[in-house]
Amino acid sequence: MPIPASNPIINVPMATPFDERDRVDHEALVHNVELWMKTPLAGFLVGSQTGEEWFLSEPEKLQITRTVADWLTGDRFVMGGIDCPSVTETLRRADAFAEAGAEMVRIRFPRGEHLIDDYFSAVLPRCPVPVLLMHQCEPERFGMAGRPAASPEVLGRICSMDNVFGYVTDHDMRFEARVRHHVPADRRFWICNGSLIVQGTLIGCNGTTTAFSNVWPAALDELLRLGMAGRFEEAMPLQHKLQKIDSVMLPWLAAGVKAALKLLGFKGMRPRLPTQPMPDDAVAELETVMRETGLLTD
């Protein structure tokens, strides 16, 4: 599938469906992809915190990639998520994802600024597909900024290397505004959180990959288009709606995203053990907010 040439691009770090025996549910996955295909989503990421990446084996991630790739049409693409400090192992995983049908890989920056130049100088020329760089060194924090991987100048220099598709911010807008000045204009620059879409466009973001992409991608697309056009006042009422949902959903991490998706008719929305589902009282609050904001209407 071709990667879209125009902006914005909405990428979904897909929630992984599991059956009652805690196995990846590929039938539910197809059902969910078909629902997502009715939205403005263009990119589908396998292997993210929202997708419970650390609870998945590599064979499971590769089979999910194959299933998703088989169902995508048009300007939609699948990417594989990699978080590994080893050059050799990163390249092995990238090759495996590409063979499974991924047109791109998302790679997190290694923890340790002293590693970054040597790591990417070795990985990027040999990676079989373009690379989306993810600047979230503490992804388990969901919605909170971690310690920067490196200085804005270093991050920008890595983004300037060949075979880089783009860069995804962390949550510190002051820091990322500085990074933006060092990232080439022809590289994508994506905001990482649904509650920060308008703020992201203020510093030059032109796409997103965020947990919120799972539940309301049309709103993200509209916000990005309004923000990129400078129509910030028009965008803020919708941004406030996303923030209301996010404030109830995101504290429960992947379980909160899955609770929202279950309310929207998605299948297999059990967290993988030992993670527990969102409590019933919190789900009731989430449903109320989703109805008040117009996301849930039936």
C-alpha positions, 0 to 999 in steps of 0.5 A: 500500500502506498504511503500518503504524500499529503498531510495530515496523516493520522496513524493508529497505534492499534489496540490488540484484541484478545480472546477469552483465553488471552490469545490474539484474536485475529477474527476480532482484529479483522472486524476492528480494521474494517471499522477503522477503514471507515475513518481517515486513518492512514497508518496502522502501527503494530507494536506500541504501548497502546497495543500492549507491545511488551505483552506480545511475542515477536511471532504474534506481532508479525502475524498481526502485521500480516493480518492487517496488511492483507486488509488494507487498501488505498493510501493506507499502510502498516508499520512495525514498532521497534524499541531496541538498543542493539543495531543487529537486533533492530535490523533483524526485527525490521527485516522481519516486519518488512517481510510480513508486509510492513512498509515502515518501522517506528523506532524509538530513540535508544536510552542514552545520548552517547548511543544515538549517533552510532546506532542510527548511523548503522541502522538507517542505511541498512533498514529495508523500509523508511523509519519513523523516529519516536521520541518517547523514552518512557512510553509506559507513562502514557501522556507524560513527558519523559527525559529527552533522548538527546538535545534538540540539535542531536535529534534534528541531526538524526532526522536529517539522515537518509531513510527517515520518514519523520519524527514523533514528539514527546509531550514537552511542547517547549522542548519539541518547539526547539526540535522543530527548528532542527528537523528538515522541512521535508520530514513529517513532524507528528504530535504524540497526544490527542489532547495536544493536537492544536498545540502541536500545530502551533509548533509545526506538527502535520500529523499524529500517532496517538492512543486517541487515534483508536477512538476518534480519528475523524476528530484528530483529522479535523483538528490537524486541518484546522490547526495547520490552516491557522484556524485555532479559535475554531478548533478549540471547542473540539479540542476541549472535547478530546481533552475531556475524554482523554482525562477519563480514558488515559489514566487507565492506559491501554485498558482505558483505550480498550474500554472506549473501543468496546463502547464503540463496538470494537471486539476483543477489547480485553487487556492482556493478563495480568492487566485488569479491565477499566473498573465499571464505575470508571467505564460508566464515567467514560461512557457519559463523557463520550456521549456528552462530547458526541463521540457515542451517539447510540 
